[in-house]
Amino acid sequence: MKSFTYEKVNSPAAAATAGSTTGSAKFIAGGTNLLDLTKLEIETSAHLIDVNGLGLDKIEPTAEGGLRIGALVRNTALAADERVRRDYGLLSRALLAGASGQLRNKATTAGNLLQRTRCPYFYDTNQPCNKRTPGSGCSAIGGVARSLAVIGASEACIATHPSDMAVAMRALDATVETVGPDARTRAIAIADFHRLPGDTSMDLAQAQAAPGVLAIVTADNAGKSARAVTIRRSCSAGRRLSTITRP
Amino acid sequence: MHEGSSVTTIEGLGTPENLHPMQAAFIKHDGYQCGYCTPGQICSAVAVLDEIKSGVPSHVSGSLTTAPEFSAAELRERMSGNICRRGAYSNIVEAVTEVAGRPA
């Protein structure tokens, strides 16, 4: 039994401050990935920062004709939003293709983007894994790897990011808005948000602390639904060919 | 994470004297064997019908821009997060279909 401390914060900047000052701290929103990993003691956070209730659960139109999707918008709400269904069909389809209703009801937009890159061997703590313990080796390489990365992997790790939503966001060239402890916001192109592992192990690529995500902003996509359908099909058939690592 | 939240469990859905229609339908259609998964199956089934009614699409919905309609395929997809070790699925589908007001 590992004990941990828990705090609820009242602003995004306070969350970013708590995340940067407390060692081994993790944000918790839906908890759909963090709780699984914690039960297996793969994640052993000493401190949890509850970011629920920060008002980041709105989907708002932008002046440029796009949408600003709050970090805490649940996957079900995003997939069911009338504007998303009409103008961003691939986003709805990508979300609905993943997990189960119960998970989508809890999982958040930011949590979906920031879930751990993983593979079955990462979850099996009896197996060596360079992601869990850098330098211990990779059981996936040469193992049952049919659903793992073919391109964009490293010699240390062939795990893939499991998010279908991230692939749709990348196809839409979305922008991720983050906030730091100084309350300053930054805009990061989704193409730069998830990184390839290069020649390092995934664990090194992921060592950088997760930013406090505020929202994801999409460009105007009205009238482009035909393109969306094409991309959606290629997403579901070939998503395992892509691998992305979160920062 | 749920401090201050209101959570409805199977006990809050109905009572032995005053069953929720979904509970009654599960009994009528024998939608369980050991009963271990039954509270979750019933709570999910009630939520699934609400979600269809409120227009939430699913992976098997043909169109994203028209309201989803109840069907066996929709039900199977939407209930796929609830696993029954004993395989009572066909009777569960019959029970939920009856509550949805459609012929099985």
Contacts between the chains, C-beta under 8 A, distances in Angstrom:
chain1	res1	chain2	res2	distance
A	8	B	3	8.0
A	28	B	1	6.6
A	31	B	1	6.3
A	50	B	1	6.0
A	52	B	1	6.2
A	76	B	51	7.9
A	76	B	56	6.3
A	79	B	56	7.5
A	79	B	57	6.6
A	80	B	54	8.0
A	80	B	55	6.8
A	80	B	56	4.4
A	80	B	57	6.3
A	85	B	57	6.6
A	85	B	64	4.1
A	85	B	65	5.9
A	86	B	64	7.6
A	86	B	65	5.9
A	89	B	64	5.4
A	92	B	57	6.5
A	92	B	64	5.3
A	93	B	59	7.8
A	93	B	64	7.3
A	96	B	57	6.3
A	96	B	58	5.9
A	96	B	59	4.4
A	96	B	61	7.7
A	97	B	59	5.6
A	99	B	81	7.8
A	100	B	80	5.8
A	100	B	81	2.8
A	101	B	44	7.4
A	101	B	47	7.7
A	101	B	48	7.1
A	101	B	51	7.3
A	101	B	58	7.8
A	101	B	78	5.6
A	101	B	80	7.9
A	101	B	81	5.4
A	102	B	44	7.3
A	102	B	81	4.6
A	103	B	81	6.9
